[in-house]
Amino acid sequence: MSIVVSIPGVDKTNWWIEQLQALLSNWTIRPIHDPGDVEAVTYAVVWKPATGAFLPFPNLKAIVSLGAGIDHVLADAELPRQVPIIRTVGTDLTQRMREYVALHVLRHHRDMPAISANQRERRWAQLVVPPATQRSVGVMGLGNLGGTAARTLASLGFETLGWSRTKREIDGVTTYAGQAEFADFLARCEILVCLLPLTEATMGILDADLFARLPRGASVINAGRGPHLVEDDLLDALESGQLSHATLDVFHVEPLPSEHPFWAHPAITVTPHIASLIDAPTGSRIVAANIERFETTGHVEDLANAERGY
Ligand SMILES: NC(=O)c1ccc[n+]([C@@H]2O[C@H](COP(=O)([O-])OP(=O)(O)OC[C@H]3O[C@@H](n4cnc5c(N)ncnc54)[C@H](OP(=O)(O)O)[C@@H]3O)[C@@H](O)[C@H]2O)c1
């Protein structure tokens, strides 16, 4: 009965092993590069695993993604496709994401980038914005994170819209589903929040065509995945004034290279993939509970659907 852990960075790996071991005392838990008896390994706990990382383990019962997304696992061309993938979600993760979304939506809504620029120029300019009830905010993706974010925005008084693949009902949120309703949704979003999973269907979805469908001067917040965004299209949309600002938490290449134009762009706010960062003490409780449940029942609520891609 053993578990291997694969996370970039030795310190992080050791931190997670220590936390997991305290909760799963009957298990042997080791780093993936030093697994001991490979036949005994039945679970792999991973974030951005290397290609072929799972091949040495013939008896894997499940792969545990240390995050809500599974794109980093599916990216492995040599992934054993029959092994179930368990996502790591929970109230700490959704709480963190609702804080991030509320913070940045309110920041756009209240024109904080312009107010901060004015402060740097010692300019006293009372910018007047409408109340939240007259501001429409759209959330793409209405799952664990997007659904919670949409509820939070509605509770703040925003006119809240949501879009998902299949129709969702959320109190206080006007919902849209699928390609057929996408344009109607976008036409109303003064602030757009992306909380989609990264799949073939959503890769590059934040592109020139989408930006052109938003009301002029809209702002965009991407806390999904970097490859949702076509970076040059964003720069063009900001340049033309079609978009006024973007807040980006996720990037094609992470860490964002120091020479990347986003760092110094006056209309882009960069945050380093911290919207809802899972820490070992919190995350290991969720992971340990999921492994124990899967071990006894063969099922957990947070099982991903690899065919669907999320
Ligand atoms: N920045 C961060 O710190 C951070 C942290 C955690 C997660 N994330 C990202 O957030 C993503 C969402 O997490 P979650 O737990 O909310 O996922 P989830 O529970 O699986 O929900 C995904 C939502 O996206 C919708 N969706 C999927 N494909 C779609 C498509 N082609 N068109 C329209 N809607 C589509 C789904 O529609 P249905 O409702 O119809 O299934 C669902 O509402 C993760 O995959 C990850 O990439 C980022």
The ligand as a Gaussian input file, in Angstrom:
#p B3LYP/6-31G(d) Opt

LIG

0 1
 N       -6.322000      30.082000     -11.100000
 C       -6.420000      29.194000     -10.148000
 O       -5.830000      29.335000      -9.069000
 C       -7.283000      27.988000     -10.362000
 C       -7.526000      27.144000      -9.267000
 C       -8.347000      26.040000      -9.452000
 C       -8.911000      25.792000     -10.696000
 N       -8.664000      26.641000     -11.734000
 C       -9.287000      26.391000     -13.054000
 O      -10.706000      26.479000     -12.905000
 C      -11.293000      25.449000     -13.716000
 C      -12.718000      25.195000     -13.292000
 O      -12.759000      24.474000     -12.052000
 P      -14.129000      23.880000     -11.469000
 O      -13.797000      23.068000     -10.272000
 O      -15.136000      24.964000     -11.353000
 O      -14.535000      22.919000     -12.705000
 P      -15.897000      22.087000     -12.889000
 O      -16.595000      21.939000     -11.590000
 O      -15.532000      20.884000     -13.679000
 O      -16.796000      23.053000     -13.817000
 C      -16.465000      23.354000     -15.131000
 C      -17.553000      24.244000     -15.730000
 O      -17.151000      24.637000     -17.055000
 C      -18.189000      24.298000     -17.969000
 N      -17.650000      23.940000     -19.290000
 C      -16.762000      22.957000     -19.583000
 N      -16.542000      22.927000     -20.925000
 C      -17.319000      23.888000     -21.451000
 C      -17.568000      24.322000     -22.778000
 N      -16.957000      23.758000     -23.830000
 N      -18.443000      25.337000     -22.975000
 C      -19.079000      25.908000     -21.921000
 N      -18.901000      25.539000     -20.631000
 C      -18.041000      24.539000     -20.413000
 C      -18.905000      23.119000     -17.342000
 O      -20.180000      22.985000     -17.932000
 P      -21.235000      21.887000     -17.369000
 O      -21.784000      22.523000     -16.107000
 O      -22.262000      21.797000     -18.427000
 O      -20.463000      20.625000     -17.131000
 C      -18.908000      23.535000     -15.857000
 O      -19.967000      24.422000     -15.595000
 C      -10.321000      24.280000     -13.540000
 O      -10.447000      23.339000     -14.574000
 C       -8.985000      24.974000     -13.560000
 O       -8.516000      25.062000     -14.895000
 C       -7.854000      27.720000     -11.589000

